[in-house]
Amino acid sequence: MEPIMRILYTLYLCKLISREVKEDVERFEQERILKGAEERKTTKKCRRDMLLYRNNLKALEDKNGNTTESRAGMGAICEEFYTQLMSSRSKVPPPHLPRRNERLLEVLISEVRNAIVALDSGKAPGKDGITVEMLRAKAFPLWRDLARMFSRYLELRQISKA
């Protein structure tokens, strides 16, 4: 048989098998509902009974190819798999933290602008009575002054109480 014909034949068989499985499941569910009706069960109880026949994970294979059927063993295999999947394999240098006497970077005007633009408008003002609309209206001169003020606070390492 030619390779293309073999592939087409396999696809056709897969479709037939999946169709038969689907029909078999539908027949099973119909039989269960009819049986429940004969026993005067509610449809809710029939559906709950059918859920018991859903496919559950019966066994897992570990790295060595050993099959485990116990829940604890399957849990350990899953934990190991996801731990390995999510663990980092690259070396990341520790972050550079500034020393006490080292000068910090200044707050940029664009950072202040982005923060003000991201604020929700229409909110009530704070104790100072300044609204978001007022911050946006003054635009560049205000953003520049705020950036300088925040940079100074970072340099002093404290925020003024006024």
ZAMAR-714919 format. One record per atom (N, C-alpha, C, O): atom name; y, x, z. Coordinates in pm, 1 decimal. Each point is the difference from the previous one (the first is absolute). Example, Ala and Ser with C-alpha at 12.3 -4.5 7.8 and 13.67 -1.06 7.14 Angstrom:
ZAMAR-714919
REC	atome	yy	xx	zz
REC	N	-569.0	1319.0	780.0
REC	CA	119.0	-89.0	0.0
REC	C	120.0	90.0	0.0
REC	O	-1.9	103.6	66.5
REC	N	106.9	-138.6	-138.5
REC	CA	119.0	82.0	6.0
REC	C	109.0	-77.0	73.0
REC	O	110.8	50.9	16.9
//
This chain:
ZAMAR-714919
REC	atome	yy	xx	zz
REC	N	-117.1	84.7	0.0
REC	CA	117.1	-84.7	0.0
REC	C	124.6	90.1	0.0
REC	O	4.0	100.4	71.2
REC	N	95.7	-135.9	-149.9
REC	CA	122.9	78.2	-9.3
REC	C	79.8	-13.7	129.4
REC	O	-11.7	-100.1	70.7
REC	N	93.7	202.3	-40.1
REC	CA	76.6	-4.8	125.5
REC	C	92.9	-121.4	9.7
REC	O	12.4	-60.2	106.7
REC	N	52.2	24.5	-216.8
REC	CA	92.2	-114.6	2.6
REC	C	-77.2	-128.4	26.6
REC	O	44.3	-84.9	77.3
REC	N	-158.6	71.0	-140.8
REC	CA	-81.8	-120.2	20.9
REC	C	-49.3	-6.3	144.4
REC	O	-8.2	-107.8	58.9
REC	N	-24.4	224.6	-2.2
REC	CA	-46.7	4.5	138.3
REC	C	112.1	-45.7	94.2
REC	O	-24.3	-75.1	94.5
REC	N	146.7	121.0	-121.0
REC	CA	114.0	-39.1	83.3
REC	C	24.7	-150.1	-11.6
REC	O	19.0	-68.0	100.9
REC	N	-19.2	16.5	-223.0
REC	CA	21.3	-143.5	-20.0
REC	C	-109.4	-82.4	67.0
REC	O	27.0	-104.0	60.1
REC	N	-150.2	151.5	-71.2
REC	CA	-112.7	-68.6	61.9
REC	C	17.3	-1.9	152.0
REC	O	-24.3	-102.3	64.1
REC	N	66.1	214.9	-6.7
REC	CA	20.6	8.1	144.7
REC	C	111.8	-94.0	43.6
REC	O	-13.6	-70.6	100.0
REC	N	123.7	69.2	-174.5
REC	CA	110.1	-90.8	33.0
REC	C	-44.7	-145.8	-4.5
REC	O	34.3	-79.8	87.2
REC	N	-110.9	46.8	-189.9
REC	CA	-49.8	-136.4	-14.5
REC	C	-90.1	-36.9	117.9
REC	O	10.3	-109.5	55.2
REC	N	-98.4	201.7	-17.3
REC	CA	-88.7	-25.4	114.1
REC	C	79.6	-17.7	129.0
REC	O	-30.5	-88.1	80.4
REC	N	132.1	171.6	-60.5
REC	CA	82.1	-10.4	121.2
REC	C	68.8	-135.8	7.6
REC	O	5.6	-61.5	106.5
REC	N	46.8	14.7	-220.4
REC	CA	64.7	-130.9	-2.1
REC	C	-99.5	-110.8	30.5
REC	O	30.1	-92.2	75.9
REC	N	-148.6	101.2	-134.9
REC	CA	-102.2	-101.6	26.6
REC	C	-39.9	-1.3	146.8
REC	O	-11.5	-106.2	61.2
REC	N	-9.4	223.9	-5.6
REC	CA	-41.3	8.9	140.6
REC	C	108.9	-55.4	90.8
REC	O	-29.1	-77.2	91.4
REC	N	155.2	116.1	-115.7
REC	CA	107.5	-48.8	86.5
REC	C	16.0	-151.3	-12.3
REC	O	28.9	-66.9	99.2
REC	N	-47.3	12.0	-219.2
REC	CA	7.8	-144.3	-19.1
REC	C	-111.9	-69.7	77.1
REC	O	22.9	-102.1	64.7
REC	N	-144.4	157.7	-71.8
REC	CA	-113.5	-59.1	71.7
REC	C	21.3	6.2	151.0
REC	O	-30.7	-95.6	71.1
REC	N	83.0	207.3	-22.5
REC	CA	25.8	13.3	144.0
REC	C	103.5	-102.9	43.5
REC	O	-16.0	-64.5	103.6
REC	N	122.1	48.7	-182.6
REC	CA	104.3	-96.9	32.3
REC	C	-57.3	-141.6	5.0
REC	O	28.8	-75.8	92.6
REC	N	-109.1	40.9	-191.5
REC	CA	-60.8	-133.0	-2.2
REC	C	-94.4	-19.0	118.4
REC	O	-6.2	-108.4	57.9
REC	N	-66.6	213.0	-22.3
REC	CA	-92.1	-7.4	112.8
REC	C	76.4	-23.6	130.3
REC	O	-42.5	-79.7	83.6
REC	N	154.2	148.5	-66.7
REC	CA	81.8	-18.4	120.3
REC	C	55.1	-142.0	4.4
REC	O	0.4	-63.1	105.7
REC	N	46.3	12.3	-220.2
REC	CA	51.6	-137.0	-4.8
REC	C	-108.8	-101.1	34.8
REC	O	24.9	-95.3	73.8
REC	N	-146.7	116.3	-127.3
REC	CA	-112.0	-90.1	32.8
REC	C	-30.0	5.0	149.4
REC	O	-22.1	-103.6	62.7
REC	N	21.5	222.6	-6.4
REC	CA	-27.6	16.6	142.5
REC	C	103.6	-75.6	83.0
REC	O	-35.1	-70.3	94.7
REC	N	164.2	85.2	-130.9
REC	CA	105.3	-67.9	75.1
REC	C	-12.2	-151.6	-12.0
REC	O	20.2	-71.9	97.9
REC	N	-53.2	23.1	-217.1
REC	CA	-18.2	-144.4	-18.4
REC	C	-116.4	-51.1	84.2
REC	O	9.5	-105.8	62.1
REC	N	-119.3	181.3	-60.1
REC	CA	-115.1	-40.1	81.4
REC	C	36.9	-3.9	147.2
REC	O	-39.8	-91.4	72.3
REC	N	116.0	190.5	-27.9
REC	CA	41.8	3.9	140.2
REC	C	86.9	-120.5	34.4
REC	O	-17.8	-61.4	105.2
REC	N	111.6	27.3	-193.3
REC	CA	88.3	-114.3	25.5
REC	C	-80.3	-129.9	1.4
REC	O	22.8	-85.6	85.6
REC	N	-116.8	69.8	-179.8
REC	CA	-84.7	-119.9	-1.7
REC	C	-85.3	-7.8	126.1
REC	O	-14.6	-106.8	59.4
REC	N	-41.4	220.0	-19.1
REC	CA	-82.0	2.8	121.2
REC	C	84.6	-37.1	121.2
REC	O	-45.3	-72.9	88.2
REC	N	170.0	124.2	-84.4
REC	CA	90.7	-33.6	109.8
REC	C	35.2	-147.2	0.8
REC	O	11.3	-61.2	106.2
REC	N	6.4	3.5	-226.1
REC	CA	32.0	-142.9	-8.6
REC	C	-117.4	-83.7	48.5
REC	O	19.4	-100.9	67.8
REC	N	-141.8	142.5	-102.2
REC	CA	-118.6	-73.2	45.8
REC	C	-14.2	8.0	151.2
REC	O	-46.1	-94.4	64.0
REC	N	86.3	208.7	-7.0
REC	CA	-8.8	16.8	145.8
REC	C	124.9	-52.5	70.4
REC	O	14.0	13.4	121.6
REC	N	77.3	-73.9	-199.8
REC	CA	125.1	-57.2	50.3
REC	C	88.7	105.1	67.7
REC	O	60.7	-26.6	103.8
REC	N	-54.0	144.6	-162.8
REC	CA	91.4	104.6	47.1
REC	C	133.1	-14.8	-72.6
REC	O	6.1	-56.0	-109.5
REC	N	100.1	106.4	171.0
REC	CA	129.7	-1.0	-67.7
REC	C	3.1	112.2	-103.5
REC	O	-77.6	95.3	6.5
REC	N	169.0	-109.3	-101.7
REC	CA	10.8	105.2	-103.0
REC	C	44.8	132.0	62.2
REC	O	-34.0	107.5	-49.4
REC	N	110.3	-116.4	157.7
REC	CA	45.1	121.8	67.4
REC	C	-119.7	78.1	54.9
REC	O	-5.8	122.4	-12.1
REC	N	-88.7	-193.5	72.0
REC	CA	-119.8	66.4	52.3
REC	C	-85.6	55.4	-112.9
REC	O	-58.9	107.2	13.6
REC	N	51.5	-179.5	-124.8
REC	CA	-77.9	48.6	-114.9
REC	C	59.3	129.2	-54.2
REC	O	-72.7	94.6	-30.4
REC	N	204.1	-91.1	18.6
REC	CA	64.9	122.3	-50.3
REC	C	-22.6	116.3	95.7
REC	O	-23.7	112.9	-42.9
REC	N	31.0	-141.1	173.5
REC	CA	-22.7	105.2	98.6
REC	C	-142.9	52.0	-9.8
REC	O	-23.1	120.3	12.2
REC	N	-72.4	-209.4	-34.0
REC	CA	-139.2	42.7	-17.3
REC	C	-16.5	85.3	-125.3
REC	O	-77.0	96.0	-0.3
REC	N	149.5	-130.9	-106.7
REC	CA	-10.7	77.5	-124.1
REC	C	59.2	139.1	15.7
REC	O	-44.4	94.2	-65.8
REC	N	144.4	-80.5	152.6
REC	CA	60.0	131.6	21.0
REC	C	-100.1	98.7	59.1
REC	O	13.3	121.1	-18.0
REC	N	-112.7	-173.2	88.0
REC	CA	-102.1	87.5	57.9
REC	C	-83.1	68.7	-107.5
REC	O	-60.2	104.4	25.0
REC	N	56.9	-162.4	-144.4
REC	CA	-82.1	55.4	-107.2
REC	C	79.0	90.1	-95.0
REC	O	-51.3	39.7	-104.6
REC	N	175.0	-7.4	140.0
REC	CA	78.4	91.2	-83.2
REC	C	-56.6	140.4	12.5
REC	O	-66.9	33.1	97.8
REC	N	94.4	48.0	-197.4
REC	CA	-49.8	137.7	2.1
REC	C	70.7	80.3	107.9
REC	O	122.7	9.8	1.1
REC	N	-198.7	45.9	86.9
REC	CA	51.9	88.8	102.4
REC	C	-50.6	140.0	-27.1
REC	O	-102.2	19.3	-65.7
REC	N	174.8	77.5	117.0
REC	CA	-39.7	138.7	-15.9
REC	C	-123.5	25.0	86.3
REC	O	5.8	-13.4	122.3
REC	N	-116.2	49.2	-184.8
REC	CA	-126.7	17.0	71.4
REC	C	-24.9	144.1	42.2
REC	O	-56.2	24.9	106.6
REC	N	98.2	71.0	-190.8
REC	CA	-27.1	140.5	29.9
REC	C	102.4	87.3	-70.9
REC	O	60.2	-40.0	-99.6
REC	N	-41.9	160.7	153.4
REC	CA	88.0	99.1	-62.0
REC	C	-72.0	133.6	-7.7
REC	O	-89.3	29.9	79.3
REC	N	130.7	48.6	-176.5
REC	CA	-57.4	132.7	-18.3
REC	C	102.9	103.0	43.4
REC	O	116.3	-7.7	-39.6
REC	N	-158.4	104.5	121.2
REC	CA	93.5	104.0	41.7
REC	C	3.0	113.7	-101.4
REC	O	-59.4	-10.6	-107.3
REC	N	128.9	120.0	141.2
REC	CA	15.2	113.2	-92.4
REC	C	-133.7	61.6	-39.1
REC	O	-17.7	45.1	-113.2
REC	N	-74.7	-43.6	205.8
REC	CA	-129.6	64.7	-23.7
REC	C	-97.6	-89.2	-75.6
REC	O	-109.0	44.4	-36.0
REC	N	146.9	-169.7	11.5
REC	CA	-88.1	-91.6	-71.5
REC	C	-86.8	-83.6	91.9
REC	O	-83.7	-76.6	-47.6
REC	N	101.7	89.4	178.4
REC	CA	-77.2	-79.8	95.9
REC	C	58.3	-141.0	7.5
REC	O	121.7	-17.1	6.8
REC	N	-208.7	-83.4	-7.9
REC	CA	43.4	-138.9	6.5
REC	C	5.6	-44.6	145.2
REC	O	-93.6	22.4	76.8
REC	N	205.8	-86.5	-39.7
REC	CA	19.1	-49.2	136.0
REC	C	18.7	-150.4	-5.2
REC	O	79.2	-50.9	-79.3
REC	N	-152.8	-20.7	164.4
REC	CA	9.2	-145.1	2.8
REC	C	67.9	-52.4	126.0
REC	O	38.5	-116.8	4.2
REC	N	-23.0	199.6	97.6
REC	CA	61.2	-47.0	124.6
REC	C	151.2	-11.0	-16.6
REC	O	61.3	75.7	-75.4
REC	N	-2.4	-171.2	147.1
REC	CA	145.0	-19.5	-9.0
REC	C	75.0	122.9	49.9
REC	O	99.8	40.4	-59.6
REC	N	-147.1	18.7	168.0
REC	CA	67.1	117.8	54.8
REC	C	-4.3	115.2	-99.8
REC	O	99.5	69.7	-20.0
REC	N	-214.3	-50.5	-41.7
REC	CA	-13.5	106.4	-99.6
REC	C	87.9	-24.2	-121.2
REC	O	62.7	92.8	-51.0
REC	N	-57.5	-219.3	3.6
REC	CA	84.9	-31.8	-114.9
REC	C	147.4	17.5	35.7
REC	O	80.0	43.2	-83.0
REC	N	-44.4	-77.2	207.9
REC	CA	138.0	20.2	44.8
REC	C	37.3	146.9	1.0
REC	O	110.6	37.2	-39.1
REC	N	-203.9	46.7	84.2
REC	CA	25.3	144.5	2.3
REC	C	15.6	54.9	-141.8
REC	O	85.7	84.9	-24.6
REC	N	-168.0	-133.1	-68.4
REC	CA	9.3	45.6	-139.9
REC	C	134.5	-41.7	-59.3
REC	O	65.4	79.5	-67.5
REC	N	-24.1	-203.6	92.3
REC	CA	129.2	-47.3	-51.0
REC	C	115.2	79.9	60.6
REC	O	93.5	38.7	-70.1
REC	N	-101.2	-14.4	200.4
REC	CA	105.5	76.6	66.3
REC	C	10.1	140.7	-57.8
REC	O	109.7	49.0	-26.7
REC	N	-223.5	15.1	7.7
REC	CA	-1.2	135.2	-57.2
REC	C	56.1	-0.2	-142.3
REC	O	76.8	88.8	-36.8
REC	N	-115.3	-188.7	-43.0
REC	CA	47.3	-8.7	-138.3
REC	C	151.6	-14.1	-5.3
REC	O	66.8	73.1	-73.1
REC	N	-12.0	-167.8	151.0
REC	CA	144.0	-23.1	-5.8
REC	C	78.3	112.8	65.8
REC	O	112.1	28.8	-41.7
REC	N	-168.2	35.4	143.0
REC	CA	66.6	115.7	59.4
REC	C	12.3	111.2	-102.1
REC	O	105.7	61.7	-13.3
REC	N	-213.0	-36.3	-58.4
REC	CA	2.5	103.6	-102.9
REC	C	92.3	-40.5	-115.1
REC	O	69.4	84.6	-56.3
REC	N	-68.2	-212.1	21.7
REC	CA	83.4	-48.0	-109.8
REC	C	148.5	15.2	32.2
REC	O	78.6	38.9	-86.4
REC	N	-40.7	-69.1	209.0
REC	CA	141.3	0.3	36.9
REC	C	49.3	133.1	55.1
REC	O	120.5	17.6	18.2
REC	N	-210.7	76.4	8.9
REC	CA	44.0	127.4	57.1
REC	C	64.2	86.2	-107.2
REC	O	-36.4	-5.8	-117.4
REC	N	131.8	85.2	160.2
REC	CA	71.9	87.4	-92.3
REC	C	-73.0	132.9	-10.1
REC	O	-47.1	54.4	99.9
REC	N	38.5	-3.5	-221.4
REC	CA	-66.7	127.7	-21.5
REC	C	99.6	111.8	-29.6
REC	O	-39.3	115.9	-13.7
REC	N	166.8	-149.4	3.8
REC	CA	99.5	102.0	-32.2
REC	C	70.9	45.1	127.3
REC	O	18.9	-77.5	93.7
REC	N	19.1	202.6	-93.1
REC	CA	71.0	56.4	114.3
REC	C	147.9	-34.2	-12.9
REC	O	63.6	33.6	-99.9
REC	N	-10.0	-99.4	199.6
REC	CA	140.5	-37.1	0.1
REC	C	68.8	81.0	108.8
REC	O	-40.7	-5.2	116.1
REC	N	145.0	80.2	-152.3
REC	CA	68.7	78.9	102.5
REC	C	72.7	-92.9	97.2
REC	O	42.3	-108.9	-38.6
REC	N	-27.7	150.8	163.4
REC	CA	70.6	-84.8	96.4
REC	C	146.2	-17.0	-42.3
REC	O	55.7	88.4	-65.1
REC	N	6.0	-199.3	100.7
REC	CA	138.6	-22.8	-41.9
REC	C	95.4	97.2	68.1
REC	O	-22.4	43.3	113.0
REC	N	128.2	-10.4	-183.9
REC	CA	101.1	90.0	54.5
REC	C	96.1	-81.1	85.7
REC	O	73.2	-85.0	-50.8
REC	N	-73.8	111.3	179.6
REC	CA	90.6	-68.9	90.7
REC	C	114.6	94.3	34.4
REC	O	-24.1	116.6	31.1
REC	N	147.9	-164.4	-35.9
REC	CA	113.8	88.8	27.3
REC	C	2.5	44.6	146.0
REC	O	-35.6	-75.5	90.4
REC	N	78.1	198.6	-69.9
REC	CA	13.7	54.6	135.6
REC	C	129.4	-53.3	61.4
REC	O	80.1	-64.6	-67.6
REC	N	-61.1	92.2	194.7
REC	CA	119.1	-46.9	70.6
REC	C	128.3	52.8	-64.2
REC	O	95.6	-75.0	-19.6
REC	N	-94.1	202.8	-12.6
REC	CA	121.8	61.3	-52.4
REC	C	10.7	-10.5	-152.3
REC	O	100.5	41.2	-57.9
REC	N	-202.1	-95.3	-6.1
REC	CA	-0.5	-11.8	-145.2
REC	C	80.6	-123.1	-42.3
REC	O	-9.1	-105.1	63.4
REC	N	86.8	118.1	-169.1
REC	CA	84.7	-110.0	-46.2
REC	C	-83.3	-104.1	-75.6
REC	O	-82.8	34.3	-84.3
REC	N	106.3	-161.1	116.1
REC	CA	-70.6	-109.8	-65.0
REC	C	65.6	-32.5	-133.3
REC	O	116.3	33.0	-22.9
REC	N	-191.5	-97.7	-64.2
REC	CA	55.1	-44.4	-127.5
REC	C	98.9	-113.2	23.6
REC	O	-14.0	-77.4	94.7
REC	N	112.7	68.5	-180.5
REC	CA	99.7	-105.4	12.8
REC	C	-53.5	-131.3	-56.9
REC	O	-86.1	-1.2	-87.9
REC	N	139.3	-108.5	140.3
REC	CA	-33.3	-131.9	-53.4
REC	C	78.2	-17.0	-129.7
REC	O	121.3	20.7	-2.5
REC	N	-188.9	-57.9	-103.5
REC	CA	63.9	-13.2	-130.6
REC	C	66.6	-136.2	-15.3
REC	O	-42.7	-98.9	59.6
REC	N	146.9	95.7	-139.6
REC	CA	70.0	-125.8	-27.7
REC	C	-94.9	-98.7	-67.8
REC	O	5.0	-120.1	26.3
REC	N	-90.6	171.5	-112.9
REC	CA	-94.7	-88.4	-69.4
REC	C	-98.4	-64.4	98.0
REC	O	-42.9	-113.5	-20.7
REC	N	7.0	186.1	127.9
REC	CA	-89.6	-58.7	100.6
REC	C	68.3	-116.3	71.2
REC	O	-60.8	-104.4	23.4
REC	N	188.7	124.2	10.8
REC	CA	75.5	-106.6	65.9
REC	C	14.6	-119.1	-94.9
REC	O	-18.3	-114.6	41.0
REC	N	51.5	141.6	-168.0
REC	CA	16.2	-106.4	-99.2
REC	C	-130.0	-79.3	-15.4
REC	O	1.8	-123.0	-0.2
REC	N	-114.4	193.7	-12.8
REC	CA	-129.1	-68.4	-15.4
REC	C	-32.5	-85.3	121.8
REC	O	-54.0	-109.8	-13.5
REC	N	87.0	160.2	133.5
REC	CA	-27.4	-76.7	121.8
REC	C	85.1	-126.5	4.8
REC	O	-48.6	-106.3	38.5
REC	N	176.2	117.7	-77.6
REC	CA	88.7	-117.1	3.7
REC	C	-39.3	-101.0	-107.0
REC	O	1.4	-120.5	25.1
REC	N	-36.0	168.1	-143.0
REC	CA	-40.9	-90.5	-108.2
REC	C	-129.2	-72.5	36.8
REC	O	-19.9	-114.7	-40.1
REC	N	-68.6	180.7	116.7
REC	CA	-128.1	-60.2	37.0
REC	C	13.8	-106.2	109.2
REC	O	-92.7	-77.9	22.2
REC	N	207.6	74.2	46.2
REC	CA	19.0	-99.0	106.1
REC	C	6.1	-140.5	-58.6
REC	O	51.1	-20.0	-110.2
REC	N	-103.8	-77.2	184.9
REC	CA	5.6	-140.1	-42.8
REC	C	140.7	-53.9	23.6
REC	O	55.6	16.7	108.5
REC	N	1.1	-80.4	-208.1
REC	CA	133.6	-57.8	16.4
REC	C	-11.7	-138.4	62.4
REC	O	-105.7	-63.1	-2.6
REC	N	218.0	17.5	59.0
REC	CA	1.3	-132.4	61.2
REC	C	-47.3	0.0	144.1
REC	O	-16.7	-106.9	58.9
REC	N	-5.2	223.2	-0.8
REC	CA	-44.5	7.4	139.3
REC	C	121.4	1.5	92.7
REC	O	110.0	36.5	-41.6
REC	N	-130.0	-75.8	165.6
REC	CA	108.4	-1.2	97.6
REC	C	39.7	143.4	34.6
REC	O	-86.1	87.7	7.0
REC	N	217.3	-62.5	14.9
REC	CA	43.6	135.6	33.7
REC	C	-42.4	37.6	141.2
REC	O	-34.0	-85.7	81.6
REC	N	36.8	215.5	-54.6
REC	CA	-34.7	49.8	132.2
REC	C	117.3	-12.7	95.6
REC	O	92.1	-77.7	-25.0
REC	N	-94.3	154.8	136.8
REC	CA	106.3	-6.1	100.8
REC	C	134.1	43.9	-56.4
REC	O	105.1	-46.2	44.4
REC	N	-109.2	136.6	-143.5
REC	CA	124.2	51.1	-58.1
REC	C	63.2	-96.5	-99.6
REC	O	114.4	21.1	-40.3
REC	N	-184.9	-125.9	-0.6
REC	CA	54.1	-100.0	-90.7
REC	C	-2.1	40.0	-146.5
REC	O	59.1	-69.2	-82.9
REC	N	-125.8	179.7	48.7
REC	CA	-5.5	47.2	-138.8
REC	C	-119.7	-64.1	-69.3
REC	O	-113.1	10.2	47.6
REC	N	138.8	-75.9	-159.8
REC	CA	-107.4	-63.5	-75.8
REC	C	-48.1	93.0	-110.5
REC	O	64.6	100.1	-30.9
REC	N	-177.2	-133.8	-27.7
REC	CA	-55.5	79.0	-110.2
REC	C	95.0	-4.2	-119.3
REC	O	16.9	99.4	-70.6
REC	N	44.5	-214.8	49.1
REC	CA	93.1	-13.7	-111.8
REC	C	118.8	94.4	15.5
REC	O	48.4	55.5	-98.7
REC	N	-0.8	-36.7	223.0
REC	CA	111.3	91.8	24.3
REC	C	-41.5	144.0	-29.9
REC	O	77.5	76.8	-56.9
REC	N	-200.0	-40.7	95.4
REC	CA	-48.2	136.1	-27.0
REC	C	-9.8	25.0	-149.9
REC	O	29.7	109.6	-47.6
REC	N	-71.2	-211.2	-25.8
REC	CA	-13.3	16.2	-144.9
REC	C	136.3	-0.8	-69.4
REC	O	16.8	64.4	-103.5
REC	N	80.0	-136.1	159.1
REC	CA	130.6	-13.1	-65.1
REC	C	78.8	130.9	3.1
REC	O	69.1	32.3	-96.7
REC	N	-78.1	42.4	204.5
REC	CA	76.5	124.9	12.3
REC	C	-60.0	111.1	-84.7
REC	O	68.9	95.2	-36.6
REC	N	-193.5	-107.1	6.5
REC	CA	-73.3	88.9	-90.8
REC	C	14.8	147.4	32.5
REC	O	-21.5	41.3	114.0
REC	N	58.4	38.8	-214.5
REC	CA	-13.2	145.5	8.4
REC	C	74.1	63.7	117.8
REC	O	-61.7	80.2	70.0
REC	N	190.0	-109.8	-42.5
REC	CA	66.6	68.0	112.5
REC	C	-71.7	-23.7	133.1
REC	O	-13.1	91.2	81.5
REC	N	-32.6	-213.5	-60.8
REC	CA	-70.0	-31.2	124.4
REC	C	-134.4	71.5	6.0
REC	O	-36.8	54.1	104.3
REC	N	-36.5	-53.4	-215.0
REC	CA	-130.3	65.8	-2.5
REC	C	14.9	149.2	28.0
REC	O	-81.4	58.9	71.2
REC	N	186.8	2.7	-128.1
REC	CA	23.9	142.9	21.0
REC	C	26.8	27.2	148.0
REC	O	-54.7	94.3	57.2
REC	N	139.9	-178.2	4.8
REC	CA	32.8	19.0	141.3
REC	C	-122.0	-22.9	89.2
REC	O	-20.8	72.4	97.4
REC	N	-58.8	-172.5	-130.9
REC	CA	-122.3	-24.6	78.1
REC	C	-97.0	117.0	-11.6
REC	O	-61.7	38.8	99.2
REC	N	47.4	17.8	-218.2
REC	CA	-89.6	114.8	-19.0
REC	C	47.5	117.9	83.4
REC	O	-81.3	68.5	62.2
REC	N	214.2	-43.5	-60.1
REC	CA	54.6	109.6	82.4
REC	C	-26.4	-25.8	148.0
REC	O	-40.0	90.0	73.9
REC	N	63.1	-214.4	-31.7
REC	CA	-18.4	-34.8	141.0
REC	C	-146.5	17.2	42.0
REC	O	-27.7	56.5	105.9
REC	N	-65.9	-104.8	-188.1
REC	CA	-141.7	15.1	33.2
REC	C	-40.3	147.3	2.0
REC	O	-79.2	41.6	84.5
REC	N	133.1	36.8	-177.0
REC	CA	-31.2	143.4	-3.2
REC	C	50.9	67.7	126.5
REC	O	-67.1	86.7	56.1
REC	N	186.9	-126.8	-11.0
REC	CA	55.1	58.8	122.1
REC	C	-85.5	-36.1	121.2
REC	O	-25.7	84.6	85.6
REC	N	-18.0	-209.3	-78.4
REC	CA	-86.1	-41.5	110.5
REC	C	-130.1	79.8	0.7
REC	O	-48.9	38.7	106.1
REC	N	-6.6	-14.3	-224.0
REC	CA	-122.7	80.0	-7.5
REC	C	24.7	142.7	45.7
REC	O	-83.6	59.4	68.1
REC	N	198.6	-4.3	-105.8
REC	CA	32.6	137.2	38.5
REC	C	19.0	10.6	150.6
REC	O	-46.0	96.0	61.9
REC	N	114.1	-195.1	-2.1
REC	CA	21.6	-1.0	144.9
REC	C	-125.1	-42.2	76.4
REC	O	-11.7	24.0	120.1
REC	N	-81.4	-86.8	-191.0
REC	CA	-124.4	-51.0	57.8
REC	C	24.2	-108.5	105.8
REC	O	-75.2	-13.2	96.5
REC	N	181.1	-62.7	-117.6
REC	CA	25.7	-115.7	85.4
REC	C	91.0	-97.0	-73.9
REC	O	71.7	38.5	-92.3
REC	N	-75.4	-163.9	133.8
REC	CA	79.9	-104.7	-62.9
REC	C	109.2	-40.4	97.2
REC	O	-26.1	-20.6	118.6
REC	N	149.8	9.1	-169.0
REC	CA	110.7	-36.4	88.5
REC	C	-17.2	-144.1	46.0
REC	O	-57.1	-82.7	-71.1
REC	N	106.4	54.1	188.9
REC	CA	-15.6	-133.4	57.9
REC	C	106.8	-95.7	-51.5
REC	O	-15.1	-121.4	13.7
REC	N	121.9	172.8	-72.2
REC	CA	110.7	-85.0	-46.6
REC	C	-33.2	-71.5	-127.5
REC	O	82.5	-75.1	-51.9
//
